[in-house]
Amino acid sequence: MQNENRNEEAVSPVIATILMVAITVVLAGVLYVWASSLAEGNTDGNLALYAFSGKDAQGTPGTDTADNLIMLTMDQGGDINWAAVSVKLAIDGAAPVTCDNPGVDGTSVCSLVEFGNTDDQVWSVGDGVTVVENGQDLCSGSCSIDVTITDTREGKTIDTTNGVVAE
């Protein structure tokens, strides 16, 4: 009888080890399939990584209401139609304001004046805009400007940048 008990005890760790390896392999496969489906769902083939830079625009801001504030340039990314772009400024930590896109005569307190290739309706690599005050004094000297660029079709922020306007 004692021999029978010993054999049963010797077999149990082997079976337990085999089961643990099998469970680990199955879990690894499930995690792999799950991660793959997440990656495919987030990349619909139109993955475009954007990068924009901001720098002080020409001129010195004063108490006028049409000063050049900051120049934004697309450094990386795919063409994006102006109808699908929103540019918001937060000056010195104030609440953000949305600027009018190039060619739009709206009522916003800032507007975007395009430079680079202005013959199309898209913002492309190398193209940019100068943010200009539009009837309101937003910066009367040195100020910090945080810029958020949003793809309004997707409802996603595609980049943020900042710059300092200096006297």
Short mmCIF file of the C-alpha atoms (twelve columns), coordinates in Angstrom:
data_MODEL
# 
_entry.id   MODEL 
# 
loop_
_atom_site.group_PDB 
_atom_site.id 
_atom_site.type_symbol 
_atom_site.label_atom_id 
_atom_site.label_alt_id 
_atom_site.label_comp_id 
_atom_site.label_asym_id 
_atom_site.label_seq_id 
_atom_site.Cartn_x 
_atom_site.Cartn_y 
_atom_site.Cartn_z 
_atom_site.pdbx_PDB_model_num 
ATOM 1   C CA . MET A 1   0.000   0.000  0.000   1 
ATOM 2   C CA . GLN A 2   2.774   2.379  0.758   1 
ATOM 3   C CA . ASN A 3   4.232   1.911  -2.718  1 
ATOM 4   C CA . GLU A 4   0.945   2.842  -4.329  1 
ATOM 5   C CA . ASN A 5   0.784   6.141  -2.435  1 
ATOM 6   C CA . ARG A 6   4.317   7.017  -3.484  1 
ATOM 7   C CA . ASN A 7   3.585   6.501  -7.159  1 
ATOM 8   C CA . GLU A 8   0.519   8.697  -6.965  1 
ATOM 9   C CA . GLU A 9   2.542   11.465 -5.302  1 
ATOM 10  C CA . ALA A 10  5.246   11.256 -7.948  1 
ATOM 11  C CA . VAL A 11  2.782   11.527 -10.816 1 
ATOM 12  C CA . SER A 12  0.907   14.574 -9.454  1 
ATOM 13  C CA . PRO A 13  3.753   17.131 -9.815  1 
ATOM 14  C CA . VAL A 14  4.387   15.994 -13.397 1 
ATOM 15  C CA . ILE A 15  0.726   16.374 -14.320 1 
ATOM 16  C CA . ALA A 16  0.557   19.724 -12.543 1 
ATOM 17  C CA . THR A 17  3.606   20.959 -14.454 1 
ATOM 18  C CA . ILE A 18  2.137   19.861 -17.782 1 
ATOM 19  C CA . LEU A 19  -1.149  21.585 -16.956 1 
ATOM 20  C CA . MET A 20  0.631   24.821 -15.951 1 
ATOM 21  C CA . VAL A 21  2.602   24.860 -19.218 1 
ATOM 22  C CA . ALA A 22  -0.562  24.231 -21.227 1 
ATOM 23  C CA . ILE A 23  -2.448  27.001 -19.428 1 
ATOM 24  C CA . THR A 24  0.451   29.405 -19.974 1 
ATOM 25  C CA . VAL A 25  0.552   28.625 -23.696 1 
ATOM 26  C CA . VAL A 26  -3.211  29.080 -24.054 1 
ATOM 27  C CA . LEU A 27  -3.145  32.391 -22.144 1 
ATOM 28  C CA . ALA A 28  -0.238  33.638 -24.244 1 
ATOM 29  C CA . GLY A 29  -2.185  32.819 -27.395 1 
ATOM 30  C CA . VAL A 30  -5.300  34.591 -26.113 1 
ATOM 31  C CA . LEU A 31  -3.272  37.689 -25.194 1 
ATOM 32  C CA . TYR A 32  -1.591  37.666 -28.611 1 
ATOM 33  C CA . VAL A 33  -4.924  37.500 -30.460 1 
ATOM 34  C CA . TRP A 34  -6.399  40.228 -28.224 1 
ATOM 35  C CA . ALA A 35  -3.429  42.550 -28.726 1 
ATOM 36  C CA . SER A 36  -3.461  41.949 -32.486 1 
ATOM 37  C CA . SER A 37  -7.140  42.821 -32.765 1 
ATOM 38  C CA . LEU A 38  -6.600  46.008 -30.745 1 
ATOM 39  C CA . ALA A 39  -3.722  47.046 -32.979 1 
ATOM 40  C CA . GLU A 40  -5.739  46.408 -36.136 1 
ATOM 41  C CA . GLY A 41  -8.734  48.303 -34.770 1 
ATOM 42  C CA . ASN A 42  -6.660  51.385 -34.012 1 
ATOM 43  C CA . THR A 43  -4.885  51.538 -37.336 1 
ATOM 44  C CA . ASP A 44  -7.322  51.678 -40.195 1 
ATOM 45  C CA . GLY A 45  -4.564  51.978 -42.764 1 
ATOM 46  C CA . ASN A 46  -4.606  55.773 -42.572 1 
ATOM 47  C CA . LEU A 47  -2.166  56.168 -39.709 1 
ATOM 48  C CA . ALA A 48  -0.652  59.613 -39.944 1 
ATOM 49  C CA . LEU A 49  1.609   60.984 -37.277 1 
ATOM 50  C CA . TYR A 50  1.671   64.751 -37.190 1 
ATOM 51  C CA . ALA A 51  4.238   67.185 -35.893 1 
ATOM 52  C CA . PHE A 52  3.888   70.961 -35.897 1 
ATOM 53  C CA . SER A 53  6.274   73.645 -34.718 1 
ATOM 54  C CA . GLY A 54  5.552   77.140 -33.507 1 
ATOM 55  C CA . LYS A 55  7.786   80.177 -33.493 1 
ATOM 56  C CA . ASP A 56  7.439   83.886 -32.898 1 
ATOM 57  C CA . ALA A 57  5.904   85.666 -35.881 1 
ATOM 58  C CA . GLN A 58  7.484   88.720 -37.451 1 
ATOM 59  C CA . GLY A 59  6.793   92.014 -35.752 1 
ATOM 60  C CA . THR A 60  6.404   93.137 -32.185 1 
ATOM 61  C CA . PRO A 61  2.964   92.840 -30.636 1 
ATOM 62  C CA . GLY A 62  1.527   95.977 -29.135 1 
ATOM 63  C CA . THR A 63  -1.887  97.304 -28.285 1 
ATOM 64  C CA . ASP A 64  -3.065  96.990 -31.891 1 
ATOM 65  C CA . THR A 65  -5.729  94.412 -32.681 1 
ATOM 66  C CA . ALA A 66  -4.117  92.947 -35.805 1 
ATOM 67  C CA . ASP A 67  -0.687  91.829 -34.546 1 
ATOM 68  C CA . ASN A 68  1.063   88.711 -35.855 1 
ATOM 69  C CA . LEU A 69  1.412   86.329 -32.909 1 
ATOM 70  C CA . ILE A 70  2.887   82.956 -33.843 1 
ATOM 71  C CA . MET A 71  3.827   81.019 -36.978 1 
ATOM 72  C CA . LEU A 72  2.808   77.345 -37.113 1 
ATOM 73  C CA . THR A 73  4.441   74.970 -39.603 1 
ATOM 74  C CA . MET A 74  3.563   71.340 -40.350 1 
ATOM 75  C CA . ASP A 75  6.817   69.412 -40.042 1 
ATOM 76  C CA . GLN A 76  5.427   65.891 -40.465 1 
ATOM 77  C CA . GLY A 77  2.131   64.258 -41.428 1 
ATOM 78  C CA . GLY A 78  -0.303  63.674 -44.231 1 
ATOM 79  C CA . ASP A 79  -2.250  66.380 -46.010 1 
ATOM 80  C CA . ILE A 80  -5.276  67.486 -44.022 1 
ATOM 81  C CA . ASN A 81  -8.107  69.536 -45.510 1 
ATOM 82  C CA . TRP A 82  -8.633  72.960 -43.950 1 
ATOM 83  C CA . ALA A 83  -12.318 72.124 -43.529 1 
ATOM 84  C CA . ALA A 84  -11.272 69.416 -41.039 1 
ATOM 85  C CA . VAL A 85  -8.792  71.479 -38.983 1 
ATOM 86  C CA . SER A 86  -9.376  73.500 -35.849 1 
ATOM 87  C CA . VAL A 87  -6.620  75.610 -34.276 1 
ATOM 88  C CA . LYS A 88  -7.090  76.785 -30.691 1 
ATOM 89  C CA . LEU A 89  -4.887  79.187 -28.740 1 
ATOM 90  C CA . ALA A 90  -4.506  79.541 -24.995 1 
ATOM 91  C CA . ILE A 91  -2.586  82.726 -24.283 1 
ATOM 92  C CA . ASP A 92  -0.828  83.000 -20.925 1 
ATOM 93  C CA . GLY A 93  -2.961  80.168 -19.565 1 
ATOM 94  C CA . ALA A 94  -6.296  81.793 -20.438 1 
ATOM 95  C CA . ALA A 95  -9.243  79.829 -21.804 1 
ATOM 96  C CA . PRO A 96  -8.597  78.597 -25.352 1 
ATOM 97  C CA . VAL A 97  -10.083 80.426 -28.327 1 
ATOM 98  C CA . THR A 98  -10.648 78.935 -31.785 1 
ATOM 99  C CA . CYS A 99  -9.136  80.815 -34.722 1 
ATOM 100 C CA . ASP A 100 -10.732 81.257 -38.144 1 
ATOM 101 C CA . ASN A 101 -9.149  79.029 -40.794 1 
ATOM 102 C CA . PRO A 102 -7.461  80.540 -43.871 1 
ATOM 103 C CA . GLY A 103 -9.952  82.167 -46.217 1 
ATOM 104 C CA . VAL A 104 -12.710 82.279 -43.580 1 
ATOM 105 C CA . ASP A 105 -13.950 85.719 -42.585 1 
ATOM 106 C CA . GLY A 106 -15.543 84.866 -39.282 1 
ATOM 107 C CA . THR A 107 -15.976 86.505 -35.961 1 
ATOM 108 C CA . SER A 108 -13.181 84.791 -34.091 1 
ATOM 109 C CA . VAL A 109 -10.620 86.869 -32.167 1 
ATOM 110 C CA . CYS A 110 -7.805  85.334 -34.234 1 
ATOM 111 C CA . SER A 111 -7.358  84.212 -37.815 1 
ATOM 112 C CA . LEU A 112 -4.935  82.000 -39.714 1 
ATOM 113 C CA . VAL A 113 -3.065  83.407 -42.708 1 
ATOM 114 C CA . GLU A 114 -1.585  80.597 -44.785 1 
ATOM 115 C CA . PHE A 115 1.957   80.572 -46.163 1 
ATOM 116 C CA . GLY A 116 3.709   77.982 -48.328 1 
ATOM 117 C CA . ASN A 117 1.550   76.307 -50.970 1 
ATOM 118 C CA . THR A 118 -1.659  78.353 -50.845 1 
ATOM 119 C CA . ASP A 119 -3.080  76.992 -54.121 1 
ATOM 120 C CA . ASP A 120 -4.804  74.027 -52.493 1 
ATOM 121 C CA . GLN A 121 -7.255  73.405 -49.684 1 
ATOM 122 C CA . VAL A 122 -4.932  71.338 -47.502 1 
ATOM 123 C CA . TRP A 123 -2.316  71.809 -44.838 1 
ATOM 124 C CA . SER A 124 0.773   69.915 -46.055 1 
ATOM 125 C CA . VAL A 125 4.287   69.345 -44.790 1 
ATOM 126 C CA . GLY A 126 6.216   72.615 -45.152 1 
ATOM 127 C CA . ASP A 127 3.053   74.719 -45.234 1 
ATOM 128 C CA . GLY A 128 2.118   76.896 -42.334 1 
ATOM 129 C CA . VAL A 129 -0.002  79.673 -40.973 1 
ATOM 130 C CA . THR A 130 0.597   82.915 -39.181 1 
ATOM 131 C CA . VAL A 131 -1.842  83.463 -36.328 1 
ATOM 132 C CA . VAL A 132 -3.048  87.061 -36.416 1 
ATOM 133 C CA . GLU A 133 -5.214  88.964 -33.953 1 
ATOM 134 C CA . ASN A 134 -8.631  89.709 -35.418 1 
ATOM 135 C CA . GLY A 135 -10.136 92.816 -33.830 1 
ATOM 136 C CA . GLN A 136 -9.017  92.087 -30.267 1 
ATOM 137 C CA . ASP A 137 -5.723  92.659 -28.467 1 
ATOM 138 C CA . LEU A 138 -4.718  89.168 -27.352 1 
ATOM 139 C CA . CYS A 139 -1.053  89.871 -26.580 1 
ATOM 140 C CA . SER A 140 0.451   93.277 -25.828 1 
ATOM 141 C CA . GLY A 141 4.058   92.327 -25.321 1 
ATOM 142 C CA . SER A 142 5.595   89.046 -24.256 1 
ATOM 143 C CA . CYS A 143 3.194   86.154 -23.868 1 
ATOM 144 C CA . SER A 144 3.160   82.380 -23.933 1 
ATOM 145 C CA . ILE A 145 0.884   80.702 -26.480 1 
ATOM 146 C CA . ASP A 146 -0.232  77.072 -26.242 1 
ATOM 147 C CA . VAL A 147 -1.635  75.777 -29.522 1 
ATOM 148 C CA . THR A 148 -3.925  72.761 -29.988 1 
ATOM 149 C CA . ILE A 149 -4.518  71.468 -33.519 1 
ATOM 150 C CA . THR A 150 -7.541  69.191 -33.874 1 
ATOM 151 C CA . ASP A 151 -8.856  67.001 -36.673 1 
ATOM 152 C CA . THR A 152 -12.546 67.895 -36.433 1 
ATOM 153 C CA . ARG A 153 -13.666 64.926 -38.563 1 
ATOM 154 C CA . GLU A 154 -12.140 62.445 -36.154 1 
ATOM 155 C CA . GLY A 155 -12.589 64.639 -33.086 1 
ATOM 156 C CA . LYS A 156 -8.965  64.012 -32.122 1 
ATOM 157 C CA . THR A 157 -6.133  66.299 -31.157 1 
ATOM 158 C CA . ILE A 158 -3.420  65.708 -33.740 1 
ATOM 159 C CA . ASP A 159 -0.742  67.820 -32.091 1 
ATOM 160 C CA . THR A 160 0.012   70.509 -29.583 1 
ATOM 161 C CA . THR A 161 2.813   73.025 -29.681 1 
ATOM 162 C CA . ASN A 162 3.685   76.247 -27.976 1 
ATOM 163 C CA . GLY A 163 5.695   79.368 -28.473 1 
ATOM 164 C CA . VAL A 164 6.625   82.591 -26.817 1 
ATOM 165 C CA . VAL A 165 5.864   85.947 -28.381 1 
ATOM 166 C CA . ALA A 166 8.576   88.390 -27.409 1 
ATOM 167 C CA . GLU A 167 8.668   92.160 -27.469 1 
# 
